[in-house]
């Protein structure tokens, strides 16, 4: 199984809204398999199609119960607030505490066209919201408060100058990348 290159912040493909998937083809299923491999290798918990340069509305994920995919996802309802240190495979080496709804109801279809309807809480809800943002061209750096944004501009300048760090994830903090 081959893997795909993960696009890094600064790549315009990460900023364009993805388009609805209109047909569940074998090619799409193969792409999803490659995305799962890429996600495991990174390693990360989720990966959205734009992160491998494909502007289609779907993402893959694995929270420890095996890989899943949601095609054309929509958040129907969200509730509560939850602060979580969020990192992203496309923004390597950086993470910020970000407040988002704690629970969501997400709907869509899987790769076989079966309806998906998940009431998600905490990390699972966070993952889905993060991946859905990717489909709308939104990155976590767009969700920062003023102080975080200042720090982010500095860090991103360094990232642009020196390139992404060799090791993507932090092993010490146990940060799980979305
Ligand atoms: Ni991400």
Boltz pocket constraint, residues with backbone or C-beta under 6 A from the ligand:
constraints:
  - pocket:
      binder: B
      contacts: [[A, 46], [A, 87], [A, 88], [A, 89], [A, 90], [A, 130], [A, 134], [A, 178]]
      max_distance: 6.0
